[in-house]
């Protein structure tokens, strides 16, 4: 199953992000329990945003998962970059 590296860029509405964050994290937590989300977290320097790593059946499935994110629904994500990632080593690799 493909692995996707997703980068979110957030807008400057920090107050709205703070209000929606608990729902956003609960949603991502459910995706982690389901095995779709391997890891996620905000960047701690530079422009506001986050890195998320997903395992999904295909790009269409990933797009559905991203569209359901409360941050996306609230409109605080200004850009989303998605790249497929070939994990060759480590616990996320299927090659071991």
TORKOL-4160 file (C-alpha; in steps of 0.2 Angstrom, whole numbers, padded with zeros to 4 digits, m for minus):
96
<pt num="1" X="0000" Y="0000" Z="0000"/>
<pt num="2" X="0007" Y="0017" Z="m0005"/>
<pt num="3" X="0014" Y="0029" Z="0008"/>
<pt num="4" X="0011" Y="0048" Z="0006"/>
<pt num="5" X="0021" Y="0062" Z="0014"/>
<pt num="6" X="0008" Y="0077" Z="0016"/>
<pt num="7" X="0013" Y="0094" Z="0020"/>
<pt num="8" X="0001" Y="0107" Z="0026"/>
<pt num="9" X="0003" Y="0126" Z="0026"/>
<pt num="10" X="m0008" Y="0135" Z="0039"/>
<pt num="11" X="m0015" Y="0153" Z="0038"/>
<pt num="12" X="m0013" Y="0166" Z="0051"/>
<pt num="13" X="m0029" Y="0163" Z="0060"/>
<pt num="14" X="m0021" Y="0155" Z="0076"/>
<pt num="15" X="m0037" Y="0158" Z="0086"/>
<pt num="16" X="m0048" Y="0148" Z="0074"/>
<pt num="17" X="m0034" Y="0134" Z="0074"/>
<pt num="18" X="m0034" Y="0134" Z="0093"/>
<pt num="19" X="m0053" Y="0131" Z="0093"/>
<pt num="20" X="m0053" Y="0118" Z="0080"/>
<pt num="21" X="m0037" Y="0109" Z="0085"/>
<pt num="22" X="m0045" Y="0097" Z="0097"/>
<pt num="23" X="m0057" Y="0090" Z="0084"/>
<pt num="24" X="m0042" Y="0090" Z="0071"/>
<pt num="25" X="m0031" Y="0080" Z="0083"/>
<pt num="26" X="m0046" Y="0068" Z="0087"/>
<pt num="27" X="m0049" Y="0065" Z="0069"/>
<pt num="28" X="m0031" Y="0062" Z="0065"/>
<pt num="29" X="m0030" Y="0050" Z="0081"/>
<pt num="30" X="m0044" Y="0040" Z="0073"/>
<pt num="31" X="m0035" Y="0038" Z="0057"/>
<pt num="32" X="m0019" Y="0033" Z="0067"/>
<pt num="33" X="m0030" Y="0019" Z="0076"/>
<pt num="34" X="m0036" Y="0013" Z="0059"/>
<pt num="35" X="m0018" Y="0012" Z="0052"/>
<pt num="36" X="m0020" Y="0026" Z="0039"/>
<pt num="37" X="m0010" Y="0039" Z="0048"/>
<pt num="38" X="0008" Y="0034" Z="0053"/>
<pt num="39" X="0013" Y="0050" Z="0060"/>
<pt num="40" X="0010" Y="0068" Z="0061"/>
<pt num="41" X="0014" Y="0084" Z="0069"/>
<pt num="42" X="0017" Y="0103" Z="0067"/>
<pt num="43" X="0033" Y="0111" Z="0062"/>
<pt num="44" X="0042" Y="0119" Z="0076"/>
<pt num="45" X="0051" Y="0132" Z="0066"/>
<pt num="46" X="0049" Y="0142" Z="0050"/>
<pt num="47" X="0032" Y="0144" Z="0041"/>
<pt num="48" X="0017" Y="0137" Z="0051"/>
<pt num="49" X="0012" Y="0120" Z="0045"/>
<pt num="50" X="0014" Y="0102" Z="0048"/>
<pt num="51" X="0020" Y="0085" Z="0041"/>
<pt num="52" X="0009" Y="0070" Z="0040"/>
<pt num="53" X="0013" Y="0053" Z="0034"/>
<pt num="54" X="m0001" Y="0042" Z="0028"/>
<pt num="55" X="m0003" Y="0024" Z="0021"/>
<pt num="56" X="m0018" Y="0024" Z="0010"/>
<pt num="57" X="m0025" Y="0012" Z="m0004"/>
<pt num="58" X="m0023" Y="0026" Z="m0017"/>
<pt num="59" X="m0022" Y="0045" Z="m0020"/>
<pt num="60" X="m0041" Y="0046" Z="m0021"/>
<pt num="61" X="m0043" Y="0038" Z="m0004"/>
<pt num="62" X="m0030" Y="0049" Z="0003"/>
<pt num="63" X="m0039" Y="0064" Z="m0004"/>
<pt num="64" X="m0055" Y="0059" Z="0005"/>
<pt num="65" X="m0046" Y="0057" Z="0022"/>
<pt num="66" X="m0038" Y="0075" Z="0019"/>
<pt num="67" X="m0055" Y="0082" Z="0015"/>
<pt num="68" X="m0062" Y="0076" Z="0031"/>
<pt num="69" X="m0049" Y="0084" Z="0042"/>
<pt num="70" X="m0057" Y="0097" Z="0053"/>
<pt num="71" X="m0043" Y="0110" Z="0049"/>
<pt num="72" X="m0047" Y="0108" Z="0030"/>
<pt num="73" X="m0066" Y="0110" Z="0034"/>
<pt num="74" X="m0062" Y="0126" Z="0044"/>
<pt num="75" X="m0052" Y="0133" Z="0030"/>
<pt num="76" X="m0036" Y="0135" Z="0040"/>
<pt num="77" X="m0025" Y="0125" Z="0028"/>
<pt num="78" X="m0019" Y="0137" Z="0014"/>
<pt num="79" X="m0009" Y="0124" Z="0004"/>
<pt num="80" X="m0007" Y="0105" Z="0004"/>
<pt num="81" X="0008" Y="0096" Z="m0004"/>
<pt num="82" X="0007" Y="0077" Z="m0007"/>
<pt num="83" X="0021" Y="0066" Z="m0013"/>
<pt num="84" X="0022" Y="0047" Z="m0013"/>
<pt num="85" X="0036" Y="0041" Z="m0003"/>
<pt num="86" X="0046" Y="0025" Z="m0005"/>
<pt num="87" X="0051" Y="0020" Z="0013"/>
<pt num="88" X="0065" Y="0007" Z="0011"/>
<pt num="89" X="0071" Y="0006" Z="0029"/>
<pt num="90" X="0063" Y="0008" Z="0046"/>
<pt num="91" X="0047" Y="0003" Z="0055"/>
<pt num="92" X="0036" Y="0010" Z="0041"/>
<pt num="93" X="0044" Y="m0001" Z="0028"/>
<pt num="94" X="0036" Y="m0016" Z="0021"/>
<pt num="95" X="0052" Y="m0022" Z="0014"/>
<pt num="96" X="0059" Y="m0029" Z="0031"/>
